[in-house]
Amino acid sequence: MKLIQLLLELDFNTYEAMVQVQFGEEGISEYDDALRALPGVTTVTRASEDSSNNRGTYKVKIISQKDAITAFKAFKDNATAKYDNIIAIKVGEQTIEEK
């Protein structure tokens, strides 16, 4: 019974934001699924792609117990640490919405 009470007390928030990802020489291809595989990420939708500059813009939805800025910073840190082809990530802080 105590475990159920603890689980009910957990408070998760869902956030959505536009994220620009700068890729290395390998390019953009097939990184949609790689971004979806990161902890806390629920959906990733490609909004635009600039193959000539190896840059993609995505709508990313994450779930976290932390505030939005901290949660997207963790997303950014995880992505750049896990995937060598991801050079930089910019989160449009003005686009962050709580869902």
N, C-alpha and C positions, 0 to 999 in steps of 0.2 A: 504493500500500500504506500509506503514512503517513497518508493521510486516513481510511482505515478504522480504523486504530489510534486516531486522535484521536476519532473518533465513538464508538468503543466505550468510551472513557474518560469520556465525558460521563455525568454522574449526575443523572438527573431524578427528582424526588419528586412524588407525587400526594397532594394534600390535599383534604379535604372539610370543610365547615363550614356552619352555619346563618348566614344573613346577612339582616338587616332593612334594607330600603330605603325611605327616605322620599321620595316624589315630590312635585312641584309641582302646580300647578293643572291641568296636562294629564292628570293621573291615571296609573293603573297600566298601562293597556292597551298591549299589544304591546311591552313592554320585556323580556319573556323572551328574545326573539331578540336584542335589542340587547345584553343582558348576555352572551349566549353569544358574541357577536362580539368581545368584548374579548380582548386578548392573554393567552394562558395558560389561558383558561377552556375546559374540556372539556364539562361539562354544567351545566345550570341547571334545577332543578325547583322550581316554585312550591309551597310548603308551605301558605301561607295568604295571604289577601287581605283588607284592610280598606279598602274603597272610600270609606267616609265620611271616613277620615283620610288617604287616599292613601298607604297603607303596605302593603308586601308583604314576606313572609318567604320566602326561597328557600334551597334546599340547593344549594350551589355547589361544584363540583369543579374544581380547578385543577392544572396541572402546572408545576413550576418547579425550577430548580437551587438556589434560595434556601431558607432556612428558612421555616416556615409563617407566622409572624407577618409577616415581610418580604414574602412572596408575597401575602398577603391585603391588606397595606397598599398594595401596588402595584395590586391589583385595585380597591381603594377609590379610590385617586388617579386611576386611568385612567377609571373610571366617572363620577366627579364632574366630571372635566375634559372628557370627551367629550360627555356628555349634560346639557344645561342643566336638564332637568326633574328630574334626580336631585339632591335637596337634601342628603341625608345617607345614609351607610351605616354600619351597626353590625355588626361581625363578632362573633359569639358565640365568643370565644376559648376558652371551656371546651368548645365543641362541635367544635373542630378535631381531625380524625383524619388520620393518615397512612395512605394506602391502598396 
